[in-house]
């Protein structure tokens, strides 16, 4: 519990630091929300532009704008969107975040359920045909850009073979489907996005697991376990596997930002109404409140992922929590 409290206490100043950097970078970026309303409107004069900036609070110094935003953010009030709908930012994020979390959770589950066994088998059967083939596939996975793979899959499975839908989260007739039909419909829409999201992670995680296992199975205590007559399965999965997981658990926390950031790419390509697509649209519109709201939610999810990684690490290696 002491270990958990210390980790949670460190998350608060980290989150505030992230918001300061994000707010500063956003304000330094070229463009202004009012330019989208005024540049192409011949009836807008300088006085009208000033009134619009005052209405949104953009005429105030950055520091005042930030502290006002931080005060509201403390009670989960991210303000109203600068988009034409002028909806509360928290409502827009609440509609989108379940889809993004669902895709990312399924992607992580796919990565770990496939990459860890491949890494273990590649290490145990080093230089075998399985190891060589899996290494080749992994290197291909490292080399293929995500957006290019998504386009290829859309052409093959969506256009040529017509097996899977190429965009959206639901079909047009979703409301008329049965409960089982709705689940199957959403599943068909998520197959390609989940695979694209997990493909790069599969490659990296399997390599990490292979190198860790190779290092562990060469240790003296593994040789001792084998010398005592333990069967190979017990040696690998009871003695070596848990220790080989330690660096992988650390990578788990570091991989959360990549998955959330990757949502912007595949949600835009597949037209999935998730948080990534909303972030892209908000950046294009210079919708500051929505951008900051999404950045804070993404940062919070990343910190929670790191916290879970710390807890799993301390579970796998009790020396960590004792030393803290």
N, C-alpha and C positions, 0 to 999 in steps of 0.2 A: 504493500500500500504506500509506503514511504517513497519507493521508487516511482510509482505511478503518479503521486502528487507532484513530485519534483519535475517529471516530464511534462505534466499538464501546465505547471507554473511557467515553464520555459516557452510554452506555445504562445502565450499572450503577448510578450514583447516581440516575439518573432513575427506574429501576425500584424502587429502595428507597424513594424519596420517594413514589411511587404507592402502594406497599404501606402506608406509614405513614398516608397520608391515607385510604385505603380501610379500614384496620383501625379507625381512629379513628371514621370515620363509621358503620361497621357497629356498633361498640359503643355509639355514642350513639343509635342508632335504638331506638324503643320495642319492647318485647317481649324475650323470653328463651327460649332453647331448652327450658329445663326447664318453662316454663309450659304447653307443649303436652302434657307428660307428667303434670303435676300438677294443673292447674286443674280438670279434669273428673273427677279421681279422688278420691272422698270418703275413701279410705283413706290419702291422703298427708298427713302432718303436717309441721310445720316441720323436724323433725330429718331426715326422709326427703328433703326438698327440699335441705337442706344437704349431705347425703351425695351426692346426684345432682350438685349443683354442684361439689363437691370431686372427684368422679369425672371430670368433664369439664374440670377446671382452671379453672372459671369463678369460683371464690372468690378467685383471685389478682388482684393489681393488673394493670391493662391493660398496663403496661410489661413486666412479667414474662411475661405471656401472649404479647405481641408478639415479644419476643426469643427465647422458646422456639420460637415458630412460625417465625421467621426462620432460626434455627439448623437446624431440620428442613427448611425449604424450600430451603436451600442444597444439600442432597443429594436434592432432588426428593421429599421425604417431606412430603406435605400433611396427614398424619394420617388419622384415620378419620372417616367421615361420622357426624353426629348422627342421621341417619335410622334407622328401625328395622332396615334391613339391615346397618348398621355396617360397610360395606365401605370399603376404602382409597379415599381421594378420587382418587388418581392413576389407579386402575383405572376408576372411574366416568367420569372425564374422557377417558381413553384410548378408551373405548367410543364416546363421543359426538363428540369433536372431529373425526374424519375426515368425518363427515356435514356439520358446520358449515363446515369448510374447503372441502369440495367445492362446496357451494352458493355460498359467498362467492367462490371462484375463478371459477366459471362466471358469477356475476353480474358480476364485474369484467371478465371477457372480453367479456361481452355489452355492457356499458356502453361499453368502449373501441372495440369493433369497430363499434358502431352510432353512438355519439355523436360520435366524431371525424370520420368522413366527413360526417355531417349538418352539423356545425359548419363544416367547411371549405367544403362546397357552399353553405351559407347565406351565408358571407362572400364567396365568389367571385361568387355570383349575388345580391348584396344587392338587396333590394326586389323580387325576382322572385316569381312565384307560389309556387315551391318554398320560398323564404325565409319568405313569409307563412304558408303552411300549416304548415311545421315550427315556426314561432314560436307559432302557435296551439296546436299539440299540446303543445309544451313548457310553455306557461303552464297548460294543463289538467293536465299532469303535476305541476307545482308545487302546484296547488290541491287535488288529490285526496289525502285521507289514505290511508296505506298499509293500515290495517286495513279501511277501507271498501271499497277496491279489492279486497282479498282476499276479502271476503264476497261482493261482486258476482260475482267470477269463480267462486267456489264454487257460487253459485246458478245461474249461466248454464251453465258448462262441466261442472259436476259433477252438478247436480240436473236442470236443464231438458234439456240436450243429452246428458248422460251420456257425455261424451267422455273426461273425465279424473277420476281419483280425487280425493276432496276431503280426504283425511287420510292420515297415515302415510307411511312410506318404502318399504314393500313391501306386496304383496298377501298375503292369507292363504295362497294356493297357491304362494307364491314358491319353496318348496323342491322343488316338483314340476315347475318350469319348466326348459326347456333353458337353456344358457348365453346364447344370443341372447335368449330370452324373458325371462331375468332382467334383462339390460341394458335391454331395452325397458320392462319393468315399472318399474324404478327411474326410467328417463327420463320415463315418464308421470307418476309421482308428483312429479317435480322441476320439471316445466314451470311450473306456477303459482307455487310458492315462488320460483323463480329470477326469473320475470318481475316478481313483486311486489317482490322485493328490489332488482332493478335499475331499476325504473320511475322512482323519484325521482332516482337517479343519472344516468339517461339525460338527463333534463331539464336538470339542472344542468351536466353535463359538456358537452353540446352548446352551451349558452349561453356557457360559458367559452371553448370552442374558437372559436366564432364571433367573440366580441369580441377575442380574441387575434389571430386571422387578420386581422380588419379593421384592427387597429393595425399589424400587421407589413407588410401589403401597401401601406400608405401611406408606408412608409419610403423614404428616398432611394435606398438600394442596390437596392430592388426596381424603382424607376423606371429606375435605371442598367442593370439586367439586361435590362429590356424594351427600352431604347434600343439595347442591343448586338445586338438581333435574336433573342434567345432565344425559343423558343416558350413559350406560356403555361403548358403543363404543366410544363416544366422550371423556370420561374420560381416557380410555386406550390409544387411538391412538393420541389424541390431546395433552393431558397433561402428560401422563406417558411415552409414547414411545420415545419422543424426548430426555428426560432426561436420559432414560435408554440407549440410543445410545452412550452417551459420552464415557464410558469405551470401548465400542466396536470399536469406531472410533480409539482410541489409539491402540487397538489390530490390527486393519487393517494395520497400519504402521509397526508393529512388525511382521506381518505374511508374508510380502513380501519376506524377506530373506529366510524364510522356504520354500516358494513355488519355489523360484529360485534354492535353494540348492536341493530341492527334484527333480528338473528337471534332475539332474545327475542320479538319481536312475531310474525313470520310462523311461527316454529317452534311457538309456542303455538297460533296460529290453526289451522295445518295439522296439528297433533299430530305433528310430526317429532321423533324422538328425538335431537336434537342438543344442543349445549352451551347454546344459548339457552333451550330448554325446561328443561334441568336447572338452569340458573341461576334461572329463575322458580320452580320447585318448591322449590329450596333457600332462596330468600328467604322464601317462604310458611311454611317449616318452621323458619326461623331456624337453618339448618344452617351455622354459621360456617365450619368447615373447608372445606366444598365451595364456599361463596361466595368465600372468599379464594383458593382454588385456581383457580377460574374467572377471577376478577379478575386474578390474576397471569398466567395463560395469555393472557388477552385483552390485557393491557398489553404482554406480551412480543411478541405478534403485531403490535400497533400499532407498537412500537418497531422491529421488523424491517421493517414497511412503510415507516416513515419513513427507515430506513437505505437501503432499496432506492431510495426517491425521491431521497435525497441522491446515491447512486451514479449514478443515471440523469441527475440534474441536472448532475453533474460531467462525465458523458460528453457530454451535449448542449452544455455550456458549459465548456470546459477552464479558463476563467479562475477558476472556483469552486475547483477543487482546487489550482490554483497559488497562489491567495491564501491557502489554508489551510495 
